Amino acid sequence: MASRTDVRPVVQLRSTAGTGFTYVTRKNRRNDPDRIVLRKYDPVARRHVDFREAR
């Protein structure tokens, strides 16, 4: 069982377009201690938008 302070936790990336679409990925907590922002495709909005880490 993974501990809560795992080095590579599973994070949810939520679309900033307000569509409610999410991606699920893992991040390295040592390299990215802050919330990550990735530019990915939102199929609901049908364009690339910023996805922010949701906790």
PDB file with SEQRES, HELIX, SHEET and CRYST1 records, atoms N, CA, C and O in Angstrom:
SEQRES   1 A   55  MET ALA SER ARG THR ASP VAL ARG PRO VAL VAL GLN LEU          
SEQRES   2 A   55  ARG SER THR ALA GLY THR GLY PHE THR TYR VAL THR ARG          
SEQRES   3 A   55  LYS ASN ARG ARG ASN ASP PRO ASP ARG ILE VAL LEU ARG          
SEQRES   4 A   55  LYS TYR ASP PRO VAL ALA ARG ARG HIS VAL ASP PHE ARG          
SEQRES   5 A   55  GLU ALA ARG                                                  
SHEET    1 AA1 4 THR A  22  ARG A  26  0                                        
SHEET    2 AA1 4 VAL A  10  SER A  15 -1                                        
SHEET    3 AA1 4 ARG A  47  ALA A  54 -1                                        
SHEET    4 AA1 4 VAL A  37  ASP A  42 -1                                        
CRYST1    1.000    1.000    1.000  90.00  90.00  90.00 P 1           1          
ATOM      1  N   MET A   1       0.839  -1.174   0.000  1.00  0.00           N  
ATOM      2  CA  MET A   1       0.000   0.000   0.000  1.00  0.00           C  
ATOM      3  C   MET A   1       0.887   1.241   0.000  1.00  0.00           C  
ATOM      4  O   MET A   1       1.825   1.339   0.791  1.00  0.00           O  
ATOM      5  N   ALA A   2       0.591   2.181  -0.882  1.00  0.00           N  
ATOM      6  CA  ALA A   2       1.383   3.405  -0.980  1.00  0.00           C  
ATOM      7  C   ALA A   2       1.061   4.333   0.183  1.00  0.00           C  
ATOM      8  O   ALA A   2      -0.091   4.481   0.589  1.00  0.00           O  
ATOM      9  N   SER A   3       2.100   4.945   0.697  1.00  0.00           N  
ATOM     10  CA  SER A   3       1.886   5.863   1.811  1.00  0.00           C  
ATOM     11  C   SER A   3       1.422   7.226   1.295  1.00  0.00           C  
ATOM     12  O   SER A   3       1.527   7.513   0.103  1.00  0.00           O  
ATOM     13  N   ARG A   4       0.923   8.040   2.179  1.00  0.00           N  
ATOM     14  CA  ARG A   4       0.405   9.356   1.804  1.00  0.00           C  
ATOM     15  C   ARG A   4       1.525  10.293   1.356  1.00  0.00           C  
ATOM     16  O   ARG A   4       1.278  11.222   0.587  1.00  0.00           O  
ATOM     17  N   THR A   5       2.738  10.065   1.820  1.00  0.00           N  
ATOM     18  CA  THR A   5       3.871  10.906   1.451  1.00  0.00           C  
ATOM     19  C   THR A   5       4.704  10.228   0.376  1.00  0.00           C  
ATOM     20  O   THR A   5       5.932  10.310   0.396  1.00  0.00           O  
ATOM     21  N   ASP A   6       4.048   9.563  -0.557  1.00  0.00           N  
ATOM     22  CA  ASP A   6       4.721   8.877  -1.646  1.00  0.00           C  
ATOM     23  C   ASP A   6       5.478   9.886  -2.508  1.00  0.00           C  
ATOM     24  O   ASP A   6       5.035  11.025  -2.657  1.00  0.00           O  
ATOM     25  N   VAL A   7       6.611   9.482  -3.074  1.00  0.00           N  
ATOM     26  CA  VAL A   7       7.414  10.386  -3.903  1.00  0.00           C  
ATOM     27  C   VAL A   7       6.690  10.703  -5.205  1.00  0.00           C  
ATOM     28  O   VAL A   7       6.793  11.823  -5.705  1.00  0.00           O  
ATOM     29  N   ARG A   8       5.954   9.733  -5.767  1.00  0.00           N  
ATOM     30  CA  ARG A   8       5.221   9.936  -7.015  1.00  0.00           C  
ATOM     31  C   ARG A   8       3.722   9.727  -6.791  1.00  0.00           C  
ATOM     32  O   ARG A   8       3.194   8.672  -7.142  1.00  0.00           O  
ATOM     33  N   PRO A   9       3.028  10.715  -6.211  1.00  0.00           N  
ATOM     34  CA  PRO A   9       1.600  10.544  -5.947  1.00  0.00           C  
ATOM     35  C   PRO A   9       0.761  10.700  -7.222  1.00  0.00           C  
ATOM     36  O   PRO A   9       1.189  11.322  -8.194  1.00  0.00           O  
ATOM     37  N   VAL A  10      -0.428  10.126  -7.192  1.00  0.00           N  
ATOM     38  CA  VAL A  10      -1.382  10.275  -8.286  1.00  0.00           C  
ATOM     39  C   VAL A  10      -2.081  11.613  -8.098  1.00  0.00           C  
ATOM     40  O   VAL A  10      -2.601  11.899  -7.019  1.00  0.00           O  
ATOM     41  N   VAL A  11      -2.096  12.442  -9.154  1.00  0.00           N  
ATOM     42  CA  VAL A  11      -2.756  13.743  -9.089  1.00  0.00           C  
ATOM     43  C   VAL A  11      -3.800  13.837 -10.192  1.00  0.00           C  
ATOM     44  O   VAL A  11      -3.697  13.174 -11.224  1.00  0.00           O  
ATOM     45  N   GLN A  12      -4.788  14.660  -9.959  1.00  0.00           N  
ATOM     46  CA  GLN A  12      -5.848  14.876 -10.930  1.00  0.00           C  
ATOM     47  C   GLN A  12      -5.654  16.260 -11.534  1.00  0.00           C  
ATOM     48  O   GLN A  12      -5.497  17.244 -10.811  1.00  0.00           O  
ATOM     49  N   LEU A  13      -5.665  16.332 -12.876  1.00  0.00           N  
ATOM     50  CA  LEU A  13      -5.526  17.593 -13.577  1.00  0.00           C  
ATOM     51  C   LEU A  13      -6.905  18.009 -14.082  1.00  0.00           C  
ATOM     52  O   LEU A  13      -7.519  17.289 -14.870  1.00  0.00           O  
ATOM     53  N   ARG A  14      -7.394  19.165 -13.634  1.00  0.00           N  
ATOM     54  CA  ARG A  14      -8.719  19.638 -14.000  1.00  0.00           C  
ATOM     55  C   ARG A  14      -8.615  20.774 -15.004  1.00  0.00           C  
ATOM     56  O   ARG A  14      -7.757  21.648 -14.876  1.00  0.00           O  
ATOM     57  N   SER A  15      -9.487  20.760 -16.003  1.00  0.00           N  
ATOM     58  CA  SER A  15      -9.472  21.752 -17.080  1.00  0.00           C  
ATOM     59  C   SER A  15      -9.829  23.139 -16.548  1.00  0.00           C  
ATOM     60  O   SER A  15     -10.717  23.280 -15.707  1.00  0.00           O  
ATOM     61  N   THR A  16      -9.133  24.156 -17.045  1.00  0.00           N  
ATOM     62  CA  THR A  16      -9.439  25.536 -16.663  1.00  0.00           C  
ATOM     63  C   THR A  16     -10.527  26.124 -17.553  1.00  0.00           C  
ATOM     64  O   THR A  16     -10.954  27.259 -17.337  1.00  0.00           O  
ATOM     65  N   ALA A  17     -10.985  25.362 -18.557  1.00  0.00           N  
ATOM     66  CA  ALA A  17     -12.056  25.849 -19.437  1.00  0.00           C  
ATOM     67  C   ALA A  17     -13.422  25.722 -18.779  1.00  0.00           C  
ATOM     68  O   ALA A  17     -14.414  26.207 -19.322  1.00  0.00           O  
ATOM     69  N   GLY A  18     -13.489  25.080 -17.622  1.00  0.00           N  
ATOM     70  CA  GLY A  18     -14.748  24.957 -16.912  1.00  0.00           C  
ATOM     71  C   GLY A  18     -15.636  23.835 -17.416  1.00  0.00           C  
ATOM     72  O   GLY A  18     -16.834  23.824 -17.131  1.00  0.00           O  
ATOM     73  N   THR A  19     -15.071  22.886 -18.165  1.00  0.00           N  
ATOM     74  CA  THR A  19     -15.861  21.789 -18.703  1.00  0.00           C  
ATOM     75  C   THR A  19     -15.985  20.631 -17.729  1.00  0.00           C  
ATOM     76  O   THR A  19     -16.853  19.774 -17.895  1.00  0.00           O  
ATOM     77  N   GLY A  20     -15.133  20.592 -16.716  1.00  0.00           N  
ATOM     78  CA  GLY A  20     -15.161  19.494 -15.760  1.00  0.00           C  
ATOM     79  C   GLY A  20     -14.359  18.289 -16.196  1.00  0.00           C  
ATOM     80  O   GLY A  20     -14.338  17.282 -15.488  1.00  0.00           O  
ATOM     81  N   PHE A  21     -13.694  18.359 -17.347  1.00  0.00           N  
ATOM     82  CA  PHE A  21     -12.890  17.247 -17.841  1.00  0.00           C  
ATOM     83  C   PHE A  21     -11.599  17.161 -17.047  1.00  0.00           C  
ATOM     84  O   PHE A  21     -11.000  18.186 -16.721  1.00  0.00           O  
ATOM     85  N   THR A  22     -11.161  15.935 -16.729  1.00  0.00           N  
ATOM     86  CA  THR A  22      -9.944  15.745 -15.945  1.00  0.00           C  
ATOM     87  C   THR A  22      -9.049  14.699 -16.568  1.00  0.00           C  
ATOM     88  O   THR A  22      -9.517  13.786 -17.248  1.00  0.00           O  
ATOM     89  N   TYR A  23      -7.764  14.838 -16.331  1.00  0.00           N  
ATOM     90  CA  TYR A  23      -6.766  13.812 -16.621  1.00  0.00           C  
ATOM     91  C   TYR A  23      -6.225  13.335 -15.288  1.00  0.00           C  
ATOM     92  O   TYR A  23      -6.225  14.085 -14.312  1.00  0.00           O  
ATOM     93  N   VAL A  24      -5.762  12.089 -15.236  1.00  0.00           N  
ATOM     94  CA  VAL A  24      -5.127  11.547 -14.033  1.00  0.00           C  
ATOM     95  C   VAL A  24      -3.707  11.172 -14.406  1.00  0.00           C  
ATOM     96  O   VAL A  24      -3.484  10.474 -15.395  1.00  0.00           O  
ATOM     97  N   THR A  25      -2.739  11.635 -13.614  1.00  0.00           N  
ATOM     98  CA  THR A  25      -1.337  11.373 -13.900  1.00  0.00           C  
ATOM     99  C   THR A  25      -0.578  11.271 -12.586  1.00  0.00           C  
ATOM    100  O   THR A  25      -1.152  11.443 -11.511  1.00  0.00           O  
ATOM    101  N   ARG A  26       0.713  10.992 -12.680  1.00  0.00           N  
ATOM    102  CA  ARG A  26       1.584  10.949 -11.513  1.00  0.00           C  
ATOM    103  C   ARG A  26       2.616  12.058 -11.648  1.00  0.00           C  
ATOM    104  O   ARG A  26       3.011  12.412 -12.759  1.00  0.00           O  
ATOM    105  N   LYS A  27       3.051  12.606 -10.517  1.00  0.00           N  
ATOM    106  CA  LYS A  27       4.093  13.631 -10.562  1.00  0.00           C  
ATOM    107  C   LYS A  27       5.160  13.307  -9.534  1.00  0.00           C  
ATOM    108  O   LYS A  27       4.907  12.626  -8.540  1.00  0.00           O  
ATOM    109  N   ASN A  28       6.353  13.806  -9.794  1.00  0.00           N  
ATOM    110  CA  ASN A  28       7.458  13.629  -8.865  1.00  0.00           C  
ATOM    111  C   ASN A  28       7.417  14.782  -7.866  1.00  0.00           C  
ATOM    112  O   ASN A  28       7.625  15.939  -8.231  1.00  0.00           O  
ATOM    113  N   ARG A  29       7.149  14.459  -6.616  1.00  0.00           N  
ATOM    114  CA  ARG A  29       6.995  15.496  -5.592  1.00  0.00           C  
ATOM    115  C   ARG A  29       8.309  16.234  -5.297  1.00  0.00           C  
ATOM    116  O   ARG A  29       8.288  17.391  -4.875  1.00  0.00           O  
ATOM    117  N   ARG A  30       9.437  15.574  -5.515  1.00  0.00           N  
ATOM    118  CA  ARG A  30      10.727  16.229  -5.251  1.00  0.00           C  
ATOM    119  C   ARG A  30      11.043  17.276  -6.307  1.00  0.00           C  
ATOM    120  O   ARG A  30      11.593  18.329  -5.985  1.00  0.00           O  
ATOM    121  N   ASN A  31      10.701  17.001  -7.575  1.00  0.00           N  
ATOM    122  CA  ASN A  31      10.981  17.955  -8.647  1.00  0.00           C  
ATOM    123  C   ASN A  31       9.904  19.027  -8.768  1.00  0.00           C  
ATOM    124  O   ASN A  31      10.205  20.158  -9.147  1.00  0.00           O  
ATOM    125  N   ASP A  32       8.661  18.692  -8.454  1.00  0.00           N  
ATOM    126  CA  ASP A  32       7.534  19.625  -8.584  1.00  0.00           C  
ATOM    127  C   ASP A  32       6.759  19.683  -7.270  1.00  0.00           C  
ATOM    128  O   ASP A  32       5.684  19.092  -7.170  1.00  0.00           O  
ATOM    129  N   PRO A  33       7.277  20.379  -6.268  1.00  0.00           N  
ATOM    130  CA  PRO A  33       6.560  20.424  -4.989  1.00  0.00           C  
ATOM    131  C   PRO A  33       5.282  21.263  -5.059  1.00  0.00           C  
ATOM    132  O   PRO A  33       4.360  21.045  -4.274  1.00  0.00           O  
ATOM    133  N   ASP A  34       5.218  22.220  -5.990  1.00  0.00           N  
ATOM    134  CA  ASP A  34       4.036  23.053  -6.128  1.00  0.00           C  
ATOM    135  C   ASP A  34       3.021  22.364  -7.038  1.00  0.00           C  
ATOM    136  O   ASP A  34       3.296  21.301  -7.594  1.00  0.00           O  
ATOM    137  N   ARG A  35       1.859  22.972  -7.182  1.00  0.00           N  
ATOM    138  CA  ARG A  35       0.853  22.422  -8.079  1.00  0.00           C  
ATOM    139  C   ARG A  35       1.313  22.600  -9.527  1.00  0.00           C  
ATOM    140  O   ARG A  35       1.816  23.659  -9.902  1.00  0.00           O  
ATOM    141  N   ILE A  36       1.136  21.554 -10.331  1.00  0.00           N  
ATOM    142  CA  ILE A  36       1.609  21.607 -11.709  1.00  0.00           C  
ATOM    143  C   ILE A  36       0.504  22.105 -12.631  1.00  0.00           C  
ATOM    144  O   ILE A  36      -0.683  21.942 -12.351  1.00  0.00           O  
ATOM    145  N   VAL A  37       0.923  22.717 -13.741  1.00  0.00           N  
ATOM    146  CA  VAL A  37       0.015  23.189 -14.779  1.00  0.00           C  
ATOM    147  C   VAL A  37       0.536  22.660 -16.102  1.00  0.00           C  
ATOM    148  O   VAL A  37       1.674  22.941 -16.478  1.00  0.00           O  
ATOM    149  N   LEU A  38      -0.288  21.892 -16.813  1.00  0.00           N  
ATOM    150  CA  LEU A  38       0.082  21.341 -18.110  1.00  0.00           C  
ATOM    151  C   LEU A  38      -0.917  21.794 -19.153  1.00  0.00           C  
ATOM    152  O   LEU A  38      -2.106  21.921 -18.862  1.00  0.00           O  
ATOM    153  N   ARG A  39      -0.445  22.039 -20.370  1.00  0.00           N  
ATOM    154  CA  ARG A  39      -1.325  22.416 -21.472  1.00  0.00           C  
ATOM    155  C   ARG A  39      -1.661  21.150 -22.247  1.00  0.00           C  
ATOM    156  O   ARG A  39      -0.804  20.573 -22.916  1.00  0.00           O  
ATOM    157  N   LYS A  40      -2.936  20.718 -22.150  1.00  0.00           N  
ATOM    158  CA  LYS A  40      -3.373  19.478 -22.775  1.00  0.00           C  
ATOM    159  C   LYS A  40      -4.685  19.715 -23.517  1.00  0.00           C  
ATOM    160  O   LYS A  40      -5.307  20.771 -23.398  1.00  0.00           O  
ATOM    161  N   TYR A  41      -5.086  18.706 -24.286  1.00  0.00           N  
ATOM    162  CA  TYR A  41      -6.294  18.803 -25.102  1.00  0.00           C  
ATOM    163  C   TYR A  41      -7.535  18.517 -24.266  1.00  0.00           C  
ATOM    164  O   TYR A  41      -7.587  17.523 -23.541  1.00  0.00           O  
ATOM    165  N   ASP A  42      -8.528  19.385 -24.366  1.00  0.00           N  
ATOM    166  CA  ASP A  42      -9.817  19.186 -23.716  1.00  0.00           C  
ATOM    167  C   ASP A  42     -10.826  18.785 -24.783  1.00  0.00           C  
ATOM    168  O   ASP A  42     -11.217  19.628 -25.590  1.00  0.00           O  
ATOM    169  N   PRO A  43     -11.263  17.520 -24.817  1.00  0.00           N  
ATOM    170  CA  PRO A  43     -12.176  17.078 -25.869  1.00  0.00           C  
ATOM    171  C   PRO A  43     -13.566  17.701 -25.769  1.00  0.00           C  
ATOM    172  O   PRO A  43     -14.277  17.759 -26.773  1.00  0.00           O  
ATOM    173  N   VAL A  44     -13.972  18.165 -24.595  1.00  0.00           N  
ATOM    174  CA  VAL A  44     -15.285  18.804 -24.457  1.00  0.00           C  
ATOM    175  C   VAL A  44     -15.245  20.190 -25.092  1.00  0.00           C  
ATOM    176  O   VAL A  44     -16.158  20.567 -25.827  1.00  0.00           O  
ATOM    177  N   ALA A  45     -14.181  20.950 -24.806  1.00  0.00           N  
ATOM    178  CA  ALA A  45     -14.023  22.282 -25.384  1.00  0.00           C  
ATOM    179  C   ALA A  45     -13.449  22.213 -26.798  1.00  0.00           C  
ATOM    180  O   ALA A  45     -13.497  23.194 -27.540  1.00  0.00           O  
ATOM    181  N   ARG A  46     -12.903  21.045 -27.170  1.00  0.00           N  
ATOM    182  CA  ARG A  46     -12.297  20.794 -28.477  1.00  0.00           C  
ATOM    183  C   ARG A  46     -11.159  21.766 -28.793  1.00  0.00           C  
ATOM    184  O   ARG A  46     -11.065  22.293 -29.901  1.00  0.00           O  
ATOM    185  N   ARG A  47     -10.299  21.991 -27.798  1.00  0.00           N  
ATOM    186  CA  ARG A  47      -9.101  22.813 -27.986  1.00  0.00           C  
ATOM    187  C   ARG A  47      -8.128  22.538 -26.843  1.00  0.00           C  
ATOM    188  O   ARG A  47      -8.482  21.894 -25.855  1.00  0.00           O  
ATOM    189  N   HIS A  48      -6.907  23.029 -26.985  1.00  0.00           N  
ATOM    190  CA  HIS A  48      -5.900  22.872 -25.946  1.00  0.00           C  
ATOM    191  C   HIS A  48      -6.099  23.968 -24.894  1.00  0.00           C  
ATOM    192  O   HIS A  48      -6.241  25.143 -25.232  1.00  0.00           O  
ATOM    193  N   VAL A  49      -6.107  23.581 -23.641  1.00  0.00           N  
ATOM    194  CA  VAL A  49      -6.259  24.514 -22.535  1.00  0.00           C  
ATOM    195  C   VAL A  49      -5.303  24.107 -21.417  1.00  0.00           C  
ATOM    196  O   VAL A  49      -4.728  23.018 -21.451  1.00  0.00           O  
ATOM    197  N   ASP A  50      -5.136  24.979 -20.433  1.00  0.00           N  
ATOM    198  CA  ASP A  50      -4.310  24.660 -19.260  1.00  0.00           C  
ATOM    199  C   ASP A  50      -5.092  23.742 -18.330  1.00  0.00           C  
ATOM    200  O   ASP A  50      -6.280  23.950 -18.085  1.00  0.00           O  
ATOM    201  N   PHE A  51      -4.413  22.734 -17.822  1.00  0.00           N  
ATOM    202  CA  PHE A  51      -4.965  21.832 -16.832  1.00  0.00           C  
ATOM    203  C   PHE A  51      -4.166  22.034 -15.553  1.00  0.00           C  
ATOM    204  O   PHE A  51      -2.942  21.908 -15.563  1.00  0.00           O  
ATOM    205  N   ARG A  52      -4.844  22.347 -14.450  1.00  0.00           N  
ATOM    206  CA  ARG A  52      -4.195  22.590 -13.169  1.00  0.00           C  
ATOM    207  C   ARG A  52      -4.427  21.413 -12.239  1.00  0.00           C  
ATOM    208  O   ARG A  52      -5.446  20.725 -12.313  1.00  0.00           O  
ATOM    209  N   GLU A  53      -3.462  21.200 -11.366  1.00  0.00           N  
ATOM    210  CA  GLU A  53      -3.564  20.107 -10.392  1.00  0.00           C  
ATOM    211  C   GLU A  53      -4.657  20.407  -9.386  1.00  0.00           C  
ATOM    212  O   GLU A  53      -4.672  21.478  -8.778  1.00  0.00           O  
ATOM    213  N   ALA A  54      -5.565  19.473  -9.209  1.00  0.00           N  
ATOM    214  CA  ALA A  54      -6.631  19.594  -8.219  1.00  0.00           C  
ATOM    215  C   ALA A  54      -6.346  18.638  -7.079  1.00  0.00           C  
ATOM    216  O   ALA A  54      -5.874  17.524  -7.304  1.00  0.00           O  
ATOM    217  N   ARG A  55      -6.629  19.064  -5.854  1.00  0.00           N  
ATOM    218  CA  ARG A  55      -6.362  18.195  -4.716  1.00  0.00           C  
ATOM    219  C   ARG A  55      -7.645  17.765  -4.074  1.00  0.00           C  
ATOM    220  O   ARG A  55      -7.626  17.023  -3.092  1.00  0.00           O  
TER     221      ARG A  55                                                      
END                                                                             
